[in-house]
């Protein structure tokens, strides 16, 4: 029934391992069903504890709990620039969907980076409220996929003209749009560097998404969505327990990436505000001088 979503995927492209990165029967047979169930059970227990810990124990300096936290709101209507960014971003995502439909590889739209893009489009669309502010902080912990996709590009399935270029544009925008939202009077704010509640929540959400969404779909279609079915050829921990290793090193990477992104984003925003204040003071000073000159009586 849904074969049109993955009929265009080539399962025969094998390099060094007996399975293909895109999936196939060899890829599906990489791990036994018993092992997959055991790994899923362990991951669910860990992710559930992470949600519990982030909700009740991961406190910031003020000691506020996870459900009670509000981002600092900045008043202002959505700017024309923000609406323009929304239109362009939605257009790019629509083109990406068109490529997936034309190549009969629509199933790849479930990959995490596409879901993060959808979240950012939602944040650009709706005004700031309790839920969008929480969604913004949550998704900032999921931006590591954009960085990984740039440094380790997977473009073998992109066959149409400009499809590879769109791949890089999309993943660069994944890292740029959150910074733009911070400076667009949207009421969004970053998690304090010393706090880990949103980071831990993002990691737990990723675990649930991989094991309860991507894994069942991959097992039914034999498509290796984000490496949940079998390891990619470039995986440094390739082997039987590669998914357990991935849970460890990706957890560390998501924490480091989120905190580094927060520092870089704050630096960029502060620099931008300082530059605006500098030019504003300069214009005020020039206007004040012009007013003083106009007050001088002219000789007749």
C-alpha positions, 0 to 999 in steps of 0.5 A: 500500500505504501510502496510508493514511499520507498520504491525508488530506494536502491538497496544494492549499493554496497561498499565494504559491508555485506549490507547497504546503507539505505537498507535491504534484507541484509540490513534488516538481518543485521540484528536479531529481533530479540536483540532489538527488543532488548535494546528497545526496553533498555532505551525506554527505561533510560528515556523514561528516567530522563524525562522524570529527572528533567521534570522534577530534579534538573533545576536552574539557579532559581529552582523553578521546575520544568512545567512552570518555566516561562521564557522571557517575553519580548513584545512586538509583532512579527516583522516583515523579515520574519514572514519573508524567512517563513515563506522562503523556508516553507518553500524550500521544505516544499521543494524537498517534499517534491523531490522525495515524491518524484524520486519515490523516496518520500519515506526519508521525510521522517528523518529527524532533520526534516522533523526539526525543519517542520518544527522551525516552520511552526515556530516561525508561523505561530506567535509566542506562547507557553507551548511554542516557547517550550518547543523552541527550547526543546528543539534547540537540543536537537540541532546536532543533526544539522551539524552532523549532516554538514560534516558527514553528508549522505547525498547518494540518494539525491539524484535531481539537479540542485537536490544536493545544494538544497541538502546543504542549504536546509541543514545550514538553515537548521542552525541559523533559524533558531538564532534568527528567532532569538532576535525577531521579537518572538519571545524565545530564549535559550536554556541557561548554560548551567541548566540541563532540563531541556537538553535531557528532555531533547535527548529523551525525545530523540530516543522515543522517536527513534525506537517508536517511530523510525524503528517500526517503519524501518522494520516494515519497509527495510529502509534504514532510517537514520541508521536504526536498522543497520550501521552506516559504512562510516560508523566508527562503532560498527558492530553488533551493539552499534545502537547501544554505542550510538546512544552513548556517544550521541548523548554526549554529542547532543549535550556538548552541541547544545551548550556550544550552540547556546554560547555561540548564539548568545555571542551573536545576539549580544554582538548584534545588540551592541552594534544596533546600540552603537549606531543608534547612539551615533545617530542620536548624537548626530541629530543632537548636533544638527539641532544645536546648529539649527538653534544658532541665530543667523546673522542678517 
